[in-house]
Amino acid sequence: MGDWLVGIAGTPEGARLATLLALLSAVSHAAFGALQKGRHDPWLSRGSIDGWLIVISAPVALFVVPWPTAQIALLLAGALVIHFGFKVTMALAYERAAYTVVYPVVRGTGPLVTVLAASVIFHEHFTALQWLGVACLSGGILLLAWVNLRENRIDPAVMRIGLLWAVAGGVLVAFYTTYDAFGIRQAADPFTFLAWFFLVTAIDFPVLAAIRYRRMADPPALGPLLLRGFAGSFIAWLSFGGVMLATRLDKVGEAAVLRETSTVFAALIGWFFLGEHVGKRRAALMALVALGAVIVEMGG
């Protein structure tokens, strides 16, 4: 399987598969974000997800895929640091602001920085039409955050802090997207990088969550929390694994942009499952985001 993926990288077949994987990642990531934001404390939710990621990834990493080389091991150590920073910023943002405010800010900031980074590191270049698509997508996402912010009734001072953490999270999204794309391209077998990535980058938050859980005056029941984490671990494989494979098969910038259609799916999840209002303006902005993704994909 790994050899086949490497063989079609850079081909029209690889580009088509990369598009499908990026869109699958978008749907999965919206669900993943909702799971972390839901009714449980975001630190505990992420700790539960990462705990299950260790359980399901360890057998694959240890017994199924080839072990990483020294170079890949060093890259995985770097990924641990970057993703730990990202997870902390997201937990801090979700503590202070609504899901439909935080998520669009994070996802709207990331594509612009990722496309610029990919042009420098991977020598990718967008056409003028594709840049128009990026502007539509990121602009629509950030306007969506602005609409959500205006209608949210959280303390403005607390909300501003949440938004600052969300912007920091968006910058880290661009950083880890570019870094992970570089890492998976260095591995002879992309599934070696994926399996060990999920194992290594999941070791931190279960410890933090356990400490936080013990210090809580009224901790939640473990059953629902563990069940949510179990579902989230499989969604994480689809979300992060899908976009990393997409960046291995085709352009990093295009995969990053397509993944940010997750904002549309996140708004729908927030509406249907978290009871958050959508309305006509949000619907129009979601359509603008989707249009931007289509322009990027068709304008290359």
C-alpha positions in Angstrom: 0.0 0.0 0.0 2.8 2.4 0.9 4.7 1.7 -2.2 1.6 2.2 -4.3 1.0 5.6 -2.8 4.6 6.6 -3.3 4.3 5.4 -6.9 1.3 7.6 -7.8 2.6 10.7 -6.1 2.7 13.6 -8.5 0.5 11.9 -11.1 -3.1 12.8 -12.1 -4.3 9.7 -10.2 -2.4 10.9 -7.1 -3.9 14.4 -7.4 -7.5 13.0 -7.5 -6.8 10.8 -4.5 -5.3 13.8 -2.7 -8.4 15.8 -3.3 -10.6 13.1 -1.9 -8.3 12.6 1.2 -8.3 16.4 1.9 -12.1 16.6 1.8 -12.4 13.5 4.0 -10.0 15.2 6.4 -12.2 18.3 6.3 -15.3 16.4 7.4 -13.4 14.4 10.0 -11.6 17.5 11.4 -14.9 19.3 11.9 -16.2 16.4 13.9 -13.0 16.1 15.8 -13.1 19.8 16.9 -16.8 19.4 18.0 -15.8 16.4 20.1 -13.1 18.3 21.9 -15.4 21.3 22.4 -18.6 19.4 23.4 -20.0 19.1 26.9 -16.7 17.9 28.4 -13.7 19.9 29.6 -11.5 20.4 26.4 -8.4 19.3 28.3 -10.1 16.1 29.4 -11.6 15.4 26.0 -8.2 15.8 24.3 -6.6 13.6 26.9 -9.1 10.9 26.3 -8.7 11.1 22.5 -4.9 10.9 22.8 -5.1 8.0 25.3 -7.1 6.0 22.8 -4.7 7.1 20.0 -1.9 5.4 21.9 -3.9 2.2 22.3 -4.9 1.9 18.6 -1.7 3.2 17.1 0.9 1.2 19.2 0.1 -2.2 17.6 0.3 -0.7 14.1 3.6 1.1 14.8 5.3 -1.8 16.6 4.1 -4.7 14.6 2.7 -3.7 11.2 4.8 -0.9 9.6 8.6 -0.7 9.2 10.2 1.1 12.1 11.4 4.7 11.6 14.9 5.6 10.7 17.0 7.9 12.9 16.0 10.9 10.6 12.3 10.1 10.9 12.7 9.7 14.7 14.1 13.2 15.0 11.3 14.6 12.8 8.8 12.8 15.0 10.3 14.4 18.1 9.9 17.8 16.5 6.3 17.0 15.7 5.6 16.1 19.3 6.7 19.6 20.3 4.8 21.4 17.6 1.6 19.5 18.1 1.8 19.8 21.9 1.9 23.6 21.5 -1.1 23.4 19.1 -3.2 21.3 21.5 -2.5 23.6 24.4 -3.5 26.7 22.4 -6.7 25.0 21.2 -7.7 23.9 24.7 -7.1 27.5 26.0 -9.2 28.9 23.2 -12.0 26.5 23.7 -12.1 27.3 27.4 -12.8 31.0 26.6 -14.9 31.2 23.4 -17.6 29.4 21.6 -16.7 26.6 19.2 -18.2 28.5 16.2 -16.0 31.5 17.0 -12.7 29.7 17.7 -12.8 27.2 14.9 -13.3 29.6 12.0 -10.5 31.8 13.3 -8.1 28.9 13.5 -9.0 27.5 10.2 -9.1 30.9 8.4 -5.6 31.9 9.6 -3.9 28.6 8.6 -4.3 28.5 4.7 -2.7 31.8 3.9 0.4 31.0 6.0 0.6 27.4 4.7 0.4 28.4 1.0 3.2 30.9 1.5 5.3 28.4 3.4 4.7 25.7 0.8 5.9 28.1 -1.9 9.2 28.7 -0.1 9.8 25.1 1.1 8.3 23.0 -1.6 8.5 25.5 -4.5 4.8 25.3 -5.1 3.2 28.2 -6.9 -0.5 29.2 -7.1 -2.0 30.9 -10.1 -3.8 34.3 -9.8 -7.1 32.4 -10.0 -6.1 30.1 -7.1 -5.0 33.1 -5.0 -8.5 34.5 -5.6 -9.9 31.2 -4.3 -7.7 31.4 -1.2 -8.9 35.0 -0.6 -12.6 33.8 -0.9 -12.0 30.8 1.5 -10.0 32.6 4.2 -12.0 35.8 3.9 -15.3 33.8 4.2 -13.9 31.9 7.2 -12.8 35.0 9.1 -16.0 36.8 8.3 -17.8 33.8 9.7 -15.9 34.2 12.9 -16.7 37.9 13.0 -20.5 37.2 12.7 -20.3 34.6 15.4 -18.4 37.0 17.6 -21.0 39.7 17.2 -23.8 37.4 18.2 -22.0 35.7 21.1 -22.8 36.8 24.6 -19.6 35.9 26.4 -17.7 38.5 28.4 -15.8 40.5 25.7 -12.5 40.5 27.7 -12.6 36.7 28.0 -13.6 36.4 24.3 -10.6 38.5 23.2 -8.3 36.2 25.0 -9.9 33.3 23.4 -9.5 34.9 20.0 -5.8 35.5 20.6 -5.3 31.9 21.4 -7.3 31.0 18.3 -5.1 33.1 16.1 -2.0 31.4 17.6 -3.6 28.1 16.9 -4.1 29.1 13.3 -0.4 30.0 12.9 0.5 26.6 14.4 -1.8 24.8 12.0 0.2 26.3 9.1 3.4 25.4 10.9 2.5 21.7 11.6 0.9 21.2 8.2 4.1 22.3 6.5 6.3 20.4 8.9 4.3 17.2 8.7 4.2 17.3 5.0 8.0 17.5 5.0 8.2 14.7 7.5 6.0 12.2 5.6 7.9 12.9 2.4 11.1 11.8 4.0 9.7 8.4 5.0 10.2 5.5 2.5 6.8 4.2 3.7 4.3 7.0 4.5 2.4 4.7 6.9 5.5 4.4 9.1 5.4 8.1 9.6 1.7 8.1 10.2 1.6 5.3 12.8 4.5 6.6 14.8 3.3 10.1 14.5 0.0 9.2 16.2 1.8 7.2 18.8 4.5 9.8 19.7 2.4 12.9 19.6 -0.3 11.4 21.8 1.8 10.8 24.9 1.5 14.2 26.5 -2.2 15.1 27.0 -3.3 11.9 28.7 -0.9 12.8 31.5 -2.1 16.4 31.7 -5.7 15.2 31.6 -5.2 12.7 34.4 -3.6 15.4 36.6 -6.5 17.8 35.8 -9.1 15.1 36.5 -7.7 14.3 39.9 -7.7 18.0 40.9 -11.4 18.6 40.0 -13.8 19.1 42.8 -16.6 17.4 40.8 -15.0 15.3 38.0 -17.3 14.0 35.2 -18.1 10.3 34.8 -15.4 8.4 33.1 -17.6 6.3 30.9 -19.0 9.0 28.5 -15.6 10.8 28.5 -13.8 7.6 27.4 -16.4 6.8 24.8 -16.0 10.3 23.3 -12.3 9.8 23.3 -12.6 6.4 21.6 -14.6 7.9 18.7 -12.3 10.9 18.5 -9.2 8.7 18.1 -10.5 7.1 15.0 -11.7 10.4 13.6 -8.2 11.8 14.3 -6.7 9.1 12.1 -9.0 10.1 9.3 -8.5 13.8 9.8 -4.7 14.2 10.4 -3.8 11.0 8.4 -5.9 12.0 5.5 -4.4 15.5 5.0 -0.8 14.2 5.6 -1.3 11.5 2.9 -2.8 14.2 0.6 0.3 16.4 1.1 2.5 13.3 0.2 0.5 12.7 -3.0 0.1 16.3 -4.3 0.6 20.0 -3.5 0.7 20.9 0.2 -1.0 24.3 -0.3 -4.0 22.8 -2.2 -4.5 20.1 0.4 -4.3 22.7 3.2 -6.9 24.9 1.5 -9.3 22.1 0.7 -9.1 20.9 4.3 -10.4 24.2 5.5 -13.8 23.5 4.1 -14.0 21.8 7.5 -15.4 25.2 8.6 -18.6 24.6 6.6 -19.0 21.2 8.2 -18.1 22.6 11.6 -20.9 25.2 11.3 -23.4 22.4 10.4 -22.2 20.3 13.3 -22.5 23.3 15.7 -26.0 23.9 14.4 -27.4 20.3 14.5 -25.5 18.9 17.5 -24.4 21.7 19.7 -27.5 23.9 19.3 -25.6 26.9 17.9 -27.5 29.2 15.5 -26.5 29.4 11.8 -28.8 31.8 10.0 -28.7 33.4 6.5 -25.4 35.3 6.8 -23.5 32.2 8.1 -25.0 30.1 5.3 -23.9 32.7 2.7 -20.4 32.8 4.1 -20.2 29.0 4.2 -21.1 29.1 0.5 -18.2 31.6 -0.1 -15.8 29.2 1.7 -16.9 26.3 -0.5 -16.6 28.5 -3.6 -13.1 29.5 -2.7 -12.1 25.8 -2.3 -13.6 25.0 -5.7 -11.7 27.9 -7.3 -8.4 26.7 -5.8 -9.0 23.2 -7.0 -10.1 24.1 -10.5 -7.7 27.1 -11.1 -4.5 25.1 -11.0 
